[in-house]
Amino acid sequence: MRSVRKNVAVVFGGMSSENEVSVITGTLAVNLLDGAGYAAYPVYLAQDGRMYTGRRLADVSAFRGGMSKADEALFLHGALYAVEGKKLALLSGIDCGLNCCHGAGGEDGLVAALFAQNHIPNASPDMAASALFMDKGLTKLAAKALGVRTAPYFRIGEAEYAKRGAFAIRCVEERIGYPVVVKPVCQGSSIGVSVAADRPAFVRAVETAFSFDRCLIAEKYLAGAREINCAAYRAGGEIVLSECEEPVTANEILTFSDKYLAGEKGARRRFPADLPAVSAARVKGYTKLLYRRLGLRGVVRADFLLSGEEVYFNELNTVPGSLACYLFSESLAGFSRVLSDIIGEGIAAAAAGRGKKLLKNTGVFSSFSGKGGKRAR
């Protein structure tokens, strides 16, 4: 007996500077799912927060020079609707959602919350994990709690810096020392990130970071460190790890241009990375520990820095570029099996959650008069 075809909503775009990058990831996922026997519904989350759907959105060309005409859409009670004036047209019930948004306004828990509010099973990390790992400062606190080593850093808020900037600068200089990497806490793809070798460069780097975010971290720059990544997902209840990769760049740090604008020349990587066995084991062990202890779901990628023999955890992407497909399969067709696995996990997690109690009619209202929230006498 053939299984019933599953309807999967793939949300991509997002209200971030990484909107265009997310379109690449989302359209890839839509087409792979279609080819694997799913009914995939592309849902584009625009930078202004509106959502659109339509088959034409499964093609990147629809977004060149501005998005072509598409139906405005919304989720409601587990289904996807097209907005037609003041009316809603049911497109389909949704069996599972897949988040392909990179950056704030998508990867930070917003899409996970959208799925949860509308009772749509989620094949990607949930709200709590998404919000935690979107914030680079909170990420480091979580890693420290689990005994995972990170480079020394200092967190600075924009309002705090405006009042006590000189003090913040001295703290960075005394506790970390130059050079430092300055990063907006809730941006990805190296956006707003720069390396500062002295105080004037640091001040400029801070101004750049604050133009993208209200908070930043200044982190010790580990000269000569190698960037090492490892991805993970869960299948059949077991965590599956990729081999380690090493992105290669001629710059001080991996840049947005390296990742997305320089073609094959700029996107070079060594895979598998040529690492000592002990270093590879530590990277994989940390990745599995973070995935398991933080209750992650879907495909994630953990990024590390290898400095000498020391492994430092850098950040974790709950929606990695192209869903890290290149780390799990030599072919896109092969990666469709990974997507099937995470969709199954998302549906199973939602089914388990439906068995939990929800208190209703607890009698609280009977204690109040209904006027100004006063207790009834």
Rosetta blueprint (number, residue, H / E / L):
1 M L
2 R L
3 S L
4 V L
5 R L
6 K L
7 N E
8 V E
9 A E
10 V E
11 V E
12 F E
13 G E
14 G L
15 M L
16 S L
17 S L
18 E L
19 N H
20 E H
21 V H
22 S H
23 V H
24 I H
25 T H
26 G H
27 T H
28 L H
29 A H
30 V H
31 N H
32 L H
33 L H
34 D H
35 G H
36 A L
37 G L
38 Y L
39 A E
40 A E
41 Y E
42 P E
43 V E
44 Y E
45 L E
46 A L
47 Q L
48 D L
49 G L
50 R L
51 M E
52 Y E
53 T E
54 G L
55 R H
56 R H
57 L H
58 A H
59 D L
60 V H
61 S H
62 A H
63 F H
64 R L
65 G L
66 G L
67 M L
68 S L
69 K L
70 A L
71 D E
72 E E
73 A E
74 L E
75 F E
76 L E
77 H L
78 G L
79 A E
80 L E
81 Y E
82 A E
83 V E
84 E E
85 G L
86 K L
87 K E
88 L E
89 A E
90 L E
91 L E
92 S E
93 G E
94 I L
95 D L
96 C E
97 G E
98 L E
99 N E
100 C L
101 C L
102 H L
103 G L
104 A L
105 G L
106 G L
107 E L
108 D L
109 G L
110 L H
111 V H
112 A H
113 A H
114 L H
115 F H
116 A H
117 Q H
118 N L
119 H L
120 I L
121 P L
122 N E
123 A L
124 S L
125 P L
126 D L
127 M H
128 A H
129 A H
130 S H
131 A H
132 L H
133 F H
134 M H
135 D L
136 K H
137 G H
138 L H
139 T H
140 K H
141 L H
142 A H
143 A H
144 K H
145 A H
146 L L
147 G L
148 V L
149 R L
150 T L
151 A L
152 P L
153 Y E
154 F E
155 R E
156 I E
157 G E
158 E H
159 A H
160 E H
161 Y H
162 A H
163 K H
164 R H
165 G H
166 A H
167 F H
168 A H
169 I H
170 R H
171 C H
172 V H
173 E H
174 E H
175 R H
176 I L
177 G L
178 Y L
179 P L
180 V E
181 V E
182 V E
183 K E
184 P E
185 V L
186 C L
187 Q L
188 G L
189 S L
190 S L
191 I L
192 G L
193 V L
194 S E
195 V E
196 A E
197 A L
198 D L
199 R H
200 P H
201 A H
202 F H
203 V H
204 R H
205 A H
206 V H
207 E H
208 T H
209 A H
210 F H
211 S L
212 F L
213 D L
214 R L
215 C E
216 L E
217 I E
218 A E
219 E E
220 K E
221 Y L
222 L L
223 A L
224 G L
225 A L
226 R E
227 E E
228 I E
229 N E
230 C E
231 A E
232 A E
233 Y E
234 R E
235 A E
236 G L
237 G L
238 E E
239 I E
240 V E
241 L E
242 S L
243 E L
244 C L
245 E E
246 E E
247 P E
248 V L
249 T L
250 A L
251 N L
252 E L
253 I L
254 L L
255 T L
256 F H
257 S H
258 D H
259 K H
260 Y H
261 L H
262 A L
263 G H
264 E H
265 K H
266 G H
267 A L
268 R L
269 R E
270 R E
271 F L
272 P L
273 A L
274 D L
275 L L
276 P L
277 A H
278 V H
279 S H
280 A H
281 A H
282 R H
283 V H
284 K H
285 G H
286 Y H
287 T H
288 K H
289 L H
290 L H
291 Y H
292 R H
293 R H
294 L L
295 G L
296 L L
297 R L
298 G L
299 V L
300 V E
301 R E
302 A E
303 D E
304 F E
305 L E
306 L E
307 S E
308 G L
309 E L
310 E E
311 V E
312 Y E
313 F E
314 N E
315 E E
316 L E
317 N E
318 T L
319 V L
320 P L
321 G H
322 S H
323 L H
324 A H
325 C H
326 Y H
327 L H
328 F L
329 S L
330 E L
331 S L
332 L H
333 A H
334 G H
335 F H
336 S H
337 R H
338 V H
339 L H
340 S H
341 D H
342 I H
343 I H
344 G H
345 E H
346 G H
347 I H
348 A H
349 A H
350 A H
351 A H
352 A H
353 G H
354 R L
355 G L
356 K L
357 K L
358 L L
359 L L
360 K L
361 N L
362 T L
363 G L
364 V L
365 F H
366 S H
367 S H
368 F E
369 S L
370 G L
371 K L
372 G L
373 G L
374 K L
375 R E
376 A L
377 R L
